[in-house]
Amino acid sequence: MSDRPVHVILDASAVVAFTRGSIHVGETIAEVADEQAAAGLPVLCLVQAAPAIADRDRLDILLRHGATTLLDVEAVDWAVLAALHGTVGRLDAATAVIAAYDAGAQILTSQPGLYAGLFGGGPVIGFPPA
């Protein structure tokens, strides 16, 4: 867990992309680190990404990075989580949205369409899928 402010949230697609060597995700984490901030990793995004991750060593690098922090959903947010699940269609993406709004951050994703139902398309930074 980091004491740094969270400036960006990695959704499941960004976690998978990092483990596959994505320059888009790596550069974003480096920029966040330069700002003495953190990239948030919602636990449910890690769970969603896990089956698509072949390189567990790169996942360990992401999890132990000084500029990343694990994020969980608070039990009191269950109603918001349920509503967002109805909008984005996936629990992991809904947790990314909650984390982004809580931190005043944006979601790094290769699937911006997932968040299209949110006001203004959501707080999203899209990058091309690998």
Residue frames relative to the residue before (quaternion, step in Angstrom):
aa qw qx qy qz dx dy dz
M 1.0000 0.0000 0.0000 0.0000 0.00 0.00 0.00
S 0.2690 -0.7823 0.5499 0.1151 3.54 -0.90 0.96
D 0.4049 -0.6870 0.5479 0.2528 3.56 -1.20 0.59
R 0.4956 0.6752 -0.4111 0.3599 3.56 1.30 -0.10
P 0.5185 -0.6031 0.4852 0.3632 3.60 -1.15 0.51
V 0.4137 -0.7051 0.5204 0.2465 3.58 -1.03 0.77
H 0.1431 -0.8161 0.5585 0.0409 3.57 -0.70 1.13
V 0.7921 0.0951 -0.0470 0.6011 3.59 1.18 -0.44
I 0.2507 -0.7382 0.6107 0.1388 3.53 -1.21 0.70
L 0.2534 -0.7442 0.5967 0.1610 3.58 -0.92 0.91
D 0.2354 -0.7534 0.5916 0.1644 3.56 -0.74 0.99
A 0.7659 -0.3770 0.2383 0.4631 3.59 -1.28 0.04
S 0.6542 0.5155 -0.3288 0.4453 3.61 0.93 -0.80
A 0.6575 0.4998 -0.3111 0.4703 3.59 1.04 -0.72
V 0.6129 0.5343 -0.3469 0.4674 3.59 1.06 -0.70
V 0.6608 0.4906 -0.3033 0.4802 3.58 0.89 -0.94
A 0.6527 0.5205 -0.3194 0.4483 3.59 0.90 -0.90
F 0.6245 0.5285 -0.3503 0.4561 3.61 0.96 -0.77
T 0.6889 0.4838 -0.2933 0.4532 3.60 0.86 -0.90
R 0.6844 0.4355 -0.2760 0.5155 3.57 1.26 -0.30
G 0.6174 -0.6157 0.3182 0.3722 3.56 1.26 0.36
S 0.2569 0.8005 -0.5095 0.1836 3.60 1.15 0.46
I 0.3973 -0.7127 0.5333 0.2234 3.54 -0.80 1.05
H 0.5952 0.5845 -0.3593 0.4183 3.59 1.10 -0.70
V 0.7064 0.4326 -0.2602 0.4962 3.58 0.89 -0.92
G 0.6481 0.5314 -0.3192 0.4423 3.58 0.91 -0.86
E 0.6708 0.4880 -0.2965 0.4732 3.60 0.93 -0.88
T 0.6310 0.5312 -0.3359 0.4548 3.56 1.01 -0.76
I 0.6550 0.4931 -0.3133 0.4792 3.59 0.93 -0.85
A 0.6367 0.5229 -0.3293 0.4613 3.60 1.00 -0.76
E 0.6465 0.5086 -0.3164 0.4725 3.60 0.98 -0.79
V 0.6386 0.5167 -0.3149 0.4755 3.56 0.99 -0.86
A 0.6449 0.5187 -0.3147 0.4648 3.58 0.96 -0.86
D 0.6380 0.5330 -0.3199 0.4544 3.60 1.00 -0.83
E 0.6813 0.4668 -0.2687 0.4958 3.58 1.19 -0.62
Q 0.4198 -0.7054 0.4546 0.3457 3.59 1.34 0.05
A 0.4987 0.6193 -0.4256 0.4321 3.55 1.13 0.80
A 0.3995 -0.7122 0.5263 0.2370 3.57 -1.31 -0.10
A 0.3437 -0.6542 0.6271 0.2463 3.47 -1.41 0.36
G 0.3132 -0.7729 0.5280 0.1605 3.56 -0.74 1.08
L 0.1645 -0.7709 0.6123 0.0606 3.53 -1.07 0.90
P 0.2211 -0.7854 0.5614 0.1383 3.60 -0.13 1.20
V 0.5563 -0.6500 0.4078 0.3189 3.56 -0.85 1.01
L 0.6849 0.4781 -0.3091 0.4547 3.62 0.87 -0.83
C 0.5814 0.5419 -0.3809 0.4724 3.61 1.17 -0.38
L 0.6305 0.5141 -0.3269 0.4810 3.59 1.05 -0.74
V 0.6391 0.5220 -0.3220 0.4642 3.58 0.98 -0.83
Q 0.6648 0.4964 -0.3011 0.4701 3.60 0.92 -0.91
A 0.6936 0.4920 -0.2735 0.4495 3.59 0.98 -0.84
A 0.5293 0.7068 -0.3865 0.2662 3.59 1.05 -0.80
P 0.6954 0.4768 -0.3243 0.4289 3.67 0.72 -0.83
A 0.7006 0.4620 -0.2644 0.4752 3.60 1.17 -0.53
I 0.5963 0.5792 -0.3575 0.4256 3.59 1.28 -0.04
A 0.1735 -0.7952 0.5772 0.0662 3.55 -0.62 1.20
D 0.7399 0.3787 -0.2054 0.5167 3.58 1.09 -0.72
R 0.1872 -0.8229 0.5317 0.0708 3.57 0.07 1.32
D 0.5722 0.5842 -0.3849 0.4280 3.61 1.15 -0.50
R 0.6656 0.4813 -0.3047 0.4822 3.58 0.97 -0.83
L 0.6043 0.5340 -0.3579 0.4708 3.59 1.09 -0.62
D 0.6402 0.5186 -0.3209 0.4670 3.59 0.97 -0.81
I 0.6130 0.5362 -0.3435 0.4676 3.60 1.04 -0.76
L 0.6541 0.5111 -0.3063 0.4660 3.58 0.94 -0.89
L 0.7004 0.4876 -0.2752 0.4426 3.57 0.85 -0.96
R 0.7386 0.4027 -0.2203 0.4937 3.59 1.08 -0.69
H 0.4205 0.7220 -0.4587 0.3025 3.58 1.28 -0.11
G 0.5307 -0.6647 0.4372 0.2921 3.58 -0.98 0.85
A 0.7305 0.3910 -0.2269 0.5119 3.57 1.21 -0.39
T 0.6221 0.4660 -0.3907 0.4931 3.59 1.09 0.66
T 0.0648 -0.7852 0.6151 0.0295 3.52 -1.22 0.54
L 0.4405 -0.6823 0.5219 0.2607 3.55 -1.03 0.83
L 0.1111 -0.7934 0.5975 0.0352 3.55 -1.01 0.86
D 0.1439 -0.7755 0.6108 0.0696 3.54 -1.02 0.85
V 0.4831 -0.6290 0.5152 0.3248 3.56 -1.28 0.30
E 0.4047 -0.6957 0.5402 0.2459 3.55 -0.95 0.88
A 0.5849 -0.6057 0.4169 0.3425 3.58 -1.02 0.81
V 0.6425 0.5423 -0.3286 0.4303 3.58 1.03 -0.74
D 0.6422 0.5316 -0.3162 0.4527 3.61 1.25 -0.32
W 0.3332 0.7911 -0.4780 0.1862 3.61 1.23 0.11
A 0.6693 0.4956 -0.3198 0.4518 3.62 0.91 -0.81
V 0.6333 0.5074 -0.3251 0.4856 3.59 1.03 -0.76
L 0.6285 0.5341 -0.3235 0.4638 3.58 1.02 -0.85
A 0.6562 0.5104 -0.3102 0.4611 3.58 0.93 -0.87
A 0.6668 0.4966 -0.3041 0.4652 3.59 0.92 -0.88
L 0.6776 0.4809 -0.2947 0.4720 3.58 0.92 -0.88
H 0.5842 0.5586 -0.3721 0.4563 3.59 1.07 -0.65
G 0.6490 0.5195 -0.3104 0.4610 3.57 1.02 -0.78
T 0.6828 0.4826 -0.2763 0.4739 3.57 1.13 -0.65
V 0.7998 0.2959 -0.1507 0.5001 3.59 0.77 -1.01
G 0.4585 -0.7472 0.3953 0.2743 3.61 1.25 -0.26
R 0.7631 0.2455 -0.1753 0.5715 3.61 1.24 0.01
L 0.5218 -0.6589 0.4483 0.3043 3.56 -0.96 0.88
D 0.6418 0.5276 -0.3426 0.4386 3.59 0.94 -0.81
A 0.6661 0.4881 -0.3024 0.4761 3.58 0.93 -0.85
A 0.6205 0.5399 -0.3364 0.4587 3.57 1.05 -0.72
T 0.6579 0.4890 -0.3180 0.4763 3.60 0.99 -0.75
A 0.6032 0.5433 -0.3565 0.4624 3.59 1.10 -0.62
V 0.6406 0.5209 -0.3206 0.4643 3.57 1.02 -0.81
I 0.6448 0.5108 -0.3230 0.4679 3.59 0.89 -0.90
A 0.6650 0.5061 -0.3049 0.4568 3.57 0.87 -0.95
A 0.6529 0.5178 -0.3152 0.4542 3.59 0.95 -0.86
Y 0.6877 0.4646 -0.2930 0.4747 3.58 0.84 -0.89
D 0.6364 0.5328 -0.3329 0.4475 3.61 0.97 -0.79
A 0.7551 0.3884 -0.1968 0.4902 3.58 0.98 -0.88
G 0.3876 -0.6970 0.5026 0.3336 3.59 1.19 -0.35
A 0.4692 0.6840 -0.4043 0.3854 3.54 1.21 0.70
Q 0.4213 -0.6607 0.5473 0.2941 3.52 -1.37 -0.05
I 0.4393 -0.6777 0.5305 0.2576 3.54 -1.27 0.50
L 0.2500 -0.7394 0.6087 0.1421 3.56 -0.84 1.04
T 0.1598 0.8079 -0.5387 0.1774 3.57 -0.60 1.15
S 0.3249 -0.6979 0.5910 0.2409 3.53 -1.24 0.49
Q 0.6892 0.4207 -0.2628 0.5282 3.58 1.35 0.12
P 0.0085 -0.8481 0.5297 0.0104 3.62 0.64 1.01
G 0.5707 0.6102 -0.3779 0.3989 3.60 1.12 -0.50
L 0.5404 0.6255 -0.3855 0.4101 3.55 1.21 -0.52
Y 0.7544 0.3786 -0.1803 0.5050 3.57 1.08 -0.75
A 0.3583 0.7860 -0.4514 0.2236 3.59 1.30 0.07
G 0.6517 0.5366 -0.3185 0.4312 3.61 1.09 -0.57
L 0.5593 0.5858 -0.3943 0.4343 3.57 1.26 -0.13
F 0.6578 -0.5049 0.3743 0.4150 3.57 -1.18 0.52
G 0.8499 0.0665 -0.0870 0.5155 3.58 -0.77 1.03
G 0.6193 -0.5531 0.3433 0.4390 3.59 1.24 0.32
G 0.5669 -0.6343 0.3657 0.3775 3.54 1.31 0.23
P 0.5780 -0.5777 0.4464 0.3647 3.54 -1.34 0.18
V 0.2261 0.8342 -0.4526 0.2195 3.54 0.57 1.24
I 0.1240 -0.7075 0.6894 0.0940 3.51 -1.24 0.75
G 0.1612 -0.8161 0.5503 0.0722 3.57 -0.42 1.18
F 0.0424 -0.7569 0.6502 0.0508 3.51 -1.24 0.54
P 0.5916 -0.6090 0.3855 0.3612 3.60 -1.08 0.62
P 0.4894 -0.6510 0.4851 0.3185 3.59 -0.99 0.77
A 0.5466 -0.6295 0.4478 0.3232 3.55 -1.15 0.63
